Amino acid sequence: MRLKDIREDRDLSQKTVADLLNVRQNTYSQYESGKRQIPIESLIKLAAVYQVSVDYMLELTDTPTPYPRKK
């Protein structure tokens, strides 16, 4: 996953992102390292905050552009 790269590109700390997701910094660190799976709801929230697609975050595409919002 690209969690760490995207976070660092935006100059955010793990603590800041963890607070946004309402988890401890250690828990978020485990998401980035792959030691713990990130919940789908958190992945969707981060994609919206970072303005990228979930596919990009999961390295399924190299195109970061998010999909149009569902009406």
ABEGO torsion letter per residue (X at the ends): XAAAAAAAAAGBBAAAAAAAAGBBAAAAAAAAAGABBBBAAAAAAAAAAAGBBAAAAAGABABABBBBBBX
